[in-house]
Amino acid sequence: MSRFAVRKIVTQIEEIRHEGGPIVDPAPVRGAIYAICANPFAGRYEPDLQGAMEDLKPLALELTDRLVAAMGGREGIDAYGKGALVGENGESEHGAIWHVSGGYGMRDRLGECRAIVPSAMKVGGMGAMLDLPLGHLNAAYVRSRFDVISVVCADGPRANEVLFALAMARGGRVHSRMGGLEMHQVKGEDGLR
């Protein structure tokens, strides 16, 4: 059994048809998935956490596969993000171990992804909200893909647990009109434009 034993996995899908403006068809879709896991480092200081990043790669692949399936397949997914919410007996660095693992899982399954995977982590108690930032897969300057999906677990993370989350989107904000780099202008060469 993994040091990060999974207590439960939760998936959420949001279809945003409008935000007061005209109804959009097809509607943008945002999805998130998270696992509530045991935190083997809770309650103590561990000087070397880097090995844990490798331990979490199978979980990241599993969560990625489940979220892609829940969103109806890979086609059209053009934004992603990740995050971690660490229970009260942990520290934010216990969430930072998800940086490589979470990003690895999505990049492995989604194919070419040149832009940084936006990330958020914090320490919080049961029922704390975690806002997962979203950004375009290949061009960080695509403003329409700057977005957030929020996750909340009523019974977690418990004090000795950590919530590891991934997020993806198909399409940008429903009524995006802030300009900037547009989808047809994306070159995907440097992760920025």
HELIX and SHEET records of a PDB file:
HELIX    1   1 GLY A   51  ASP A   55  1                                   5    
HELIX    2   2 LYS A   57  ALA A   70  1                                  14    
HELIX    3   3 SER A   92  ALA A   96  1                                   5    
HELIX    4   4 TRP A   98  LEU A  110  1                                  13    
HELIX    5   5 ARG A  143  ARG A  145  5                                   3    
HELIX    6   6 MET A  183  GLN A  185  5                                   3    
SHEET    1   A 5 VAL A   6  GLU A  15  0                                        
SHEET    2   A 5 VAL A  29  ALA A  38 -1                                        
SHEET    3   A 5 GLU A 161  ARG A 170 -1                                        
SHEET    4   A 5 ALA A  79  VAL A  86 -1                                        
SHEET    5   A 5 SER A 119  VAL A 123  1                                        
SHEET    1   B 6 VAL A   6  GLU A  15  0                                        
SHEET    2   B 6 VAL A  29  ALA A  38 -1                                        
SHEET    3   B 6 GLU A 161  ARG A 170 -1                                        
SHEET    4   B 6 ALA A  79  VAL A  86 -1                                        
SHEET    5   B 6 MET A 129  HIS A 136 -1                                        
SHEET    6   B 6 ASP A 147  VAL A 152 -1                                        
END                                                                             
